[in-house]
Amino acid sequence: MNPADEDVDRMPEPALPKALGDELRRLYASPIPVPRAVDERVLAEARRRLARAEARPRLVRWVGRVSATVAAAAAVLLALRILPQQPQALPPGPQIARVRAEDLDGNGRVDILDAFLLARRLRGPEPCDRSFDVTGDGVVDGKDVDRVAGAAVEVPADWTRDR
């Protein structure tokens, strides 16, 4: 605590000018008379509780800071313990053969992500691989994207509404 704060705490409360005090008492006069002894006991209890509340936050703040520091240190130690020291390469996964020419990502099915992949490649700085020419016209362009998108939403010939 700052020594200047302690000096402020020891200073007596400033007194109101008499005229102001009289006016405030007149404006906020209680319709029920409260004996002076009761008023003083209420004020003393309020001061006691205020003093206790002012003492508590220093301890609470200190405990909060210490516990936050300990929690952060524990989190760092746990992360160092759990995370591997050096990244490990994953073994290669099984290779899925492209079932159809429109299956550009090789996941075994033709979906809109294949069309999205091709559209992104077309907008990229590098030329597209010839394997993306699904129309067979020798050029990888928007027609190929359209063919892949169409294949992604294609309804099988044997599909009927009654299913």
FENNORBEL-V487778 format. One record per run of one state. SS is the DSSP state (@ for helix, = for strand, . for the rest). FROM is the first residue (numbers start at 1). LEN is the number of residues. If there is no record, write none. Layout:
ss:SS from:FROM len:LEN
ss:SS from:FROM len:LEN
This chain:
ss:. from:1 len:2
ss:@ from:3 len:8
ss:. from:11 len:7
ss:@ from:18 len:10
ss:. from:28 len:8
ss:@ from:36 len:47
ss:. from:83 len:29
ss:@ from:112 len:12
ss:. from:124 len:6
ss:@ from:130 len:3
ss:. from:133 len:9
ss:@ from:142 len:11
ss:. from:153 len:11
